[in-house]
């Protein structure tokens, strides 16, 4: 249950991202992105050595005593994770600016499907009929939303693939502290994104309000939900964590309609209704299968 709560909390937080992003609408997307990753890097590094010093030192000791083969595997995993995370952040902002907001929204809907497929291929996570039915229902909803917007679908696929790959990579057997692992991911991603500083538009003056919201985004909408995702993967399959990602766009959708009073059409209502049903079916099928396996082993 604690792993479910961890995943649920992380995606619920991300679903309310608009509440802290809307007040920064006067600033460029790349400006917000680079400040977000810089603040996140500083905050998570301080947290590692102040609040989680014991776990951090234990992880460093583990790196020193592990075999050369394991260190190489860990290095590949960490670098690939950092590249995918940084790529996801950059592509999300780029597509939002250069293509459409709809494409970024659609990415959140495609990501769970890709995560489920990748987990099935690379991690050999088996899905039962109920889970595959939920995946099929999700695919239909995405097609419904993407109809007539195939360019958006292409960009959405690339964004979704980067985060789906990141989630699957976190399902590993390395004995590193998860928070320490996330620290490395964010630090490396930040280094990779630093060239953005050369093209960022700094014409808008930075106020105390700007830095306050950036700090909230760095801690509350970057470090905390990412850590909750990684922690959830200790006890849940990647496909389950991936499908719970649907909570993000569902919450964003209701926030846009009920709080920001944005207009919606019938196709959107039907599609998001199908997605919600798919999430419920997938998780009921998963819990049923887990209980059945437990009973068989008893």
Secondary structure, 3 states (H helix, E strand, C coil): CHHHHHHHHHHHHHHCCHHHHHHHCCCCHHHHHHHHHHHHHHHHHHHHHHCCHHHHHHHHHHHHHCCHHHHHHHHHHHHHHHHHHHHHHHHHHHHHHHCCHHHHHHHHHHHHHHHHHHHHHHCCCCCCHHHHHHHHHHHHHHHHHHCCCHHHHHHHHHHHHHHHHHHHHCCCCCCCCHHHHHHHHHHHHHHHHHHHHHCCCCCCCCCHHHHHHHHHHHHHHHHHHHHHHHHHCCCCCHHHHHHHCHHHHHHHHHHHHHHCCCCCCHHHHHHHHHHHHHHHHHHHHHHHHHHHHHHHHC
